[in-house]
Amino acid sequence: MILNQFLLLSAVLFCVGVYGVLARRNGIMVLMSVELILNSVNINLVAFGAFRDHVAGEVFALFVIAVAAAEVGIGLAIVLLIYRNRRSIDLTEADLLKG
Amino acid sequence: MNLLAAAADDGDLFVAQNVFFAVIALVMIVSAIRCVTTRNVVHAALWLVLVLAGTAAQFILLGSEFVAVTQVLVYIGAIIVLFLFGIMLTRASMGDDESVAGEKRLMAGLVAVLLAVVMGVALLDSYSDTRLVIEAPQRFSAVSDAIFSQYIVAFEAVSVLLLAALIGAIVVARKE
């Protein structure tokens, strides 16, 4: 195996996630795309950890997983709040703070 | 082509690994694209499961069993369930997601392709055929030793962060 195959895979997944964040209007879909992005970061971290034969990559991947769990919890709570107030989770309609 | 040549002359030992990598990577990329393009939000969550499971398989290929197990437990076990609950509670979107504006989709696709090209060129330039030799899987004990000695401060900070996120989510989502 070479290092690049993992790095390129994670780059592709990252870009798919970026597309999802930019193109989708459903709040839950945007959160799922953020999960895709965080996952690709994890692949990168573990691949470099294996490459350097160092445990830091795995440790930080575990931290990223924990932070992702926290992020999904808060994000879904916010989406629920938006739904309760507006009966819709279309993010293009949530423009109260728009100047 | 550099990439293919380097992957090919790894020797017999790594052929199986490369085949597994290719199959899993293909499944992951197709699922990821289906996940961000499908209309049905529940289907998107199920496609996301495939991507996450593929990631766990890649972690095993990289010799990181502990991260792979954590990935299955936390992502597929907990986060997907959370997503499905979110979809259920905001049942307005249970069926089809409203169609995305064409222009927005075009711009997003353009940004994603540009980003992919930039990152791909940078990666091919800097790590064109760097070998990745995994002699032995990382030991669980090495990971836990590192977490509880060198990274103990970060670990405690993550614990407090998770607690804060838990309380915050309850406070935000609670009915008045």
Chai-1 contact restraints between the chains, C-beta under 6 A:
chainA,res_idxA,chainB,res_idxB,connection_type,confidence,min_distance_angstrom,max_distance_angstrom,comment,restraint_id
A,M1,B,F14,contact,1.0,0.0,6.0,A-B,restraint_1
A,M1,B,Q17,contact,1.0,0.0,6.0,A-B,restraint_2
A,M1,B,L132,contact,1.0,0.0,6.0,A-B,restraint_3
A,I2,B,A6,contact,1.0,0.0,6.0,A-B,restraint_4
A,I2,B,A7,contact,1.0,0.0,6.0,A-B,restraint_5
A,I2,B,D129,contact,1.0,0.0,6.0,A-B,restraint_6
A,I2,B,R131,contact,1.0,0.0,6.0,A-B,restraint_7
A,I2,B,L132,contact,1.0,0.0,6.0,A-B,restraint_8
A,L3,B,Y127,contact,1.0,0.0,6.0,A-B,restraint_9
A,L3,B,T130,contact,1.0,0.0,6.0,A-B,restraint_10
A,L3,B,L132,contact,1.0,0.0,6.0,A-B,restraint_11
A,N4,B,L123,contact,1.0,0.0,6.0,A-B,restraint_12
A,N4,B,Y127,contact,1.0,0.0,6.0,A-B,restraint_13
A,L7,B,L123,contact,1.0,0.0,6.0,A-B,restraint_14
A,L8,B,L123,contact,1.0,0.0,6.0,A-B,restraint_15
A,L9,B,A25,contact,1.0,0.0,6.0,A-B,restraint_16
A,A11,B,M119,contact,1.0,0.0,6.0,A-B,restraint_17
A,V12,B,I29,contact,1.0,0.0,6.0,A-B,restraint_18
A,L13,B,A32,contact,1.0,0.0,6.0,A-B,restraint_19
A,C15,B,A112,contact,1.0,0.0,6.0,A-B,restraint_20
A,C15,B,L115,contact,1.0,0.0,6.0,A-B,restraint_21
A,C15,B,A116,contact,1.0,0.0,6.0,A-B,restraint_22
A,V16,B,A32,contact,1.0,0.0,6.0,A-B,restraint_23
A,V16,B,I33,contact,1.0,0.0,6.0,A-B,restraint_24
A,V16,B,V36,contact,1.0,0.0,6.0,A-B,restraint_25
A,V18,B,A112,contact,1.0,0.0,6.0,A-B,restraint_26
A,V18,B,L115,contact,1.0,0.0,6.0,A-B,restraint_27
A,Y19,B,V36,contact,1.0,0.0,6.0,A-B,restraint_28
A,Y19,B,A108,contact,1.0,0.0,6.0,A-B,restraint_29
A,Y19,B,A112,contact,1.0,0.0,6.0,A-B,restraint_30
A,G20,B,V36,contact,1.0,0.0,6.0,A-B,restraint_31
A,L22,B,A108,contact,1.0,0.0,6.0,A-B,restraint_32
A,A23,B,V100,contact,1.0,0.0,6.0,A-B,restraint_33
A,A23,B,R105,contact,1.0,0.0,6.0,A-B,restraint_34
A,A23,B,A108,contact,1.0,0.0,6.0,A-B,restraint_35
A,N26,B,S93,contact,1.0,0.0,6.0,A-B,restraint_36
A,N26,B,D97,contact,1.0,0.0,6.0,A-B,restraint_37
A,I28,B,V41,contact,1.0,0.0,6.0,A-B,restraint_38
A,I28,B,G86,contact,1.0,0.0,6.0,A-B,restraint_39
A,I28,B,I87,contact,1.0,0.0,6.0,A-B,restraint_40
A,M32,B,L48,contact,1.0,0.0,6.0,A-B,restraint_41
A,S33,B,V36,contact,1.0,0.0,6.0,A-B,restraint_42
A,L36,B,A32,contact,1.0,0.0,6.0,A-B,restraint_43
A,N39,B,T55,contact,1.0,0.0,6.0,A-B,restraint_44
A,I43,B,Q58,contact,1.0,0.0,6.0,A-B,restraint_45
A,V46,B,F59,contact,1.0,0.0,6.0,A-B,restraint_46
A,V46,B,L62,contact,1.0,0.0,6.0,A-B,restraint_47
A,V46,B,S64,contact,1.0,0.0,6.0,A-B,restraint_48
A,V46,B,V67,contact,1.0,0.0,6.0,A-B,restraint_49
A,A47,B,L62,contact,1.0,0.0,6.0,A-B,restraint_50
A,A50,B,L62,contact,1.0,0.0,6.0,A-B,restraint_51
A,A50,B,G63,contact,1.0,0.0,6.0,A-B,restraint_52
A,A50,B,I134,contact,1.0,0.0,6.0,A-B,restraint_53
A,F51,B,L132,contact,1.0,0.0,6.0,A-B,restraint_54
A,V55,B,A142,contact,1.0,0.0,6.0,A-B,restraint_55
A,V55,B,V143,contact,1.0,0.0,6.0,A-B,restraint_56
A,V55,B,A146,contact,1.0,0.0,6.0,A-B,restraint_57
A,E58,B,S64,contact,1.0,0.0,6.0,A-B,restraint_58
A,E58,B,V67,contact,1.0,0.0,6.0,A-B,restraint_59
A,E58,B,V143,contact,1.0,0.0,6.0,A-B,restraint_60
A,V59,B,A146,contact,1.0,0.0,6.0,A-B,restraint_61
A,V59,B,I147,contact,1.0,0.0,6.0,A-B,restraint_62
A,V59,B,Y151,contact,1.0,0.0,6.0,A-B,restraint_63
A,A61,B,V67,contact,1.0,0.0,6.0,A-B,restraint_64
A,F63,B,V158,contact,1.0,0.0,6.0,A-B,restraint_65
A,I65,B,T70,contact,1.0,0.0,6.0,A-B,restraint_66
A,I65,B,V74,contact,1.0,0.0,6.0,A-B,restraint_67
A,A66,B,V158,contact,1.0,0.0,6.0,A-B,restraint_68
A,A69,B,V74,contact,1.0,0.0,6.0,A-B,restraint_69
A,A70,B,L161,contact,1.0,0.0,6.0,A-B,restraint_70
A,A70,B,L162,contact,1.0,0.0,6.0,A-B,restraint_71
A,A70,B,A165,contact,1.0,0.0,6.0,A-B,restraint_72
A,V72,B,I79,contact,1.0,0.0,6.0,A-B,restraint_73
A,V72,B,L82,contact,1.0,0.0,6.0,A-B,restraint_74
A,G73,B,A165,contact,1.0,0.0,6.0,A-B,restraint_75
A,G73,B,A169,contact,1.0,0.0,6.0,A-B,restraint_76
A,I74,B,A165,contact,1.0,0.0,6.0,A-B,restraint_77
A,I74,B,G168,contact,1.0,0.0,6.0,A-B,restraint_78
A,I74,B,A169,contact,1.0,0.0,6.0,A-B,restraint_79
A,L76,B,L82,contact,1.0,0.0,6.0,A-B,restraint_80
A,L76,B,G86,contact,1.0,0.0,6.0,A-B,restraint_81
A,A77,B,A169,contact,1.0,0.0,6.0,A-B,restraint_82
A,A77,B,V172,contact,1.0,0.0,6.0,A-B,restraint_83
A,A77,B,A173,contact,1.0,0.0,6.0,A-B,restraint_84
A,L80,B,L89,contact,1.0,0.0,6.0,A-B,restraint_85
A,L80,B,A173,contact,1.0,0.0,6.0,A-B,restraint_86
A,L81,B,V172,contact,1.0,0.0,6.0,A-B,restraint_87
A,Y83,B,T90,contact,1.0,0.0,6.0,A-B,restraint_88
A,I89,B,T90,contact,1.0,0.0,6.0,A-B,restraint_89
A,I89,B,S93,contact,1.0,0.0,6.0,A-B,restraint_90
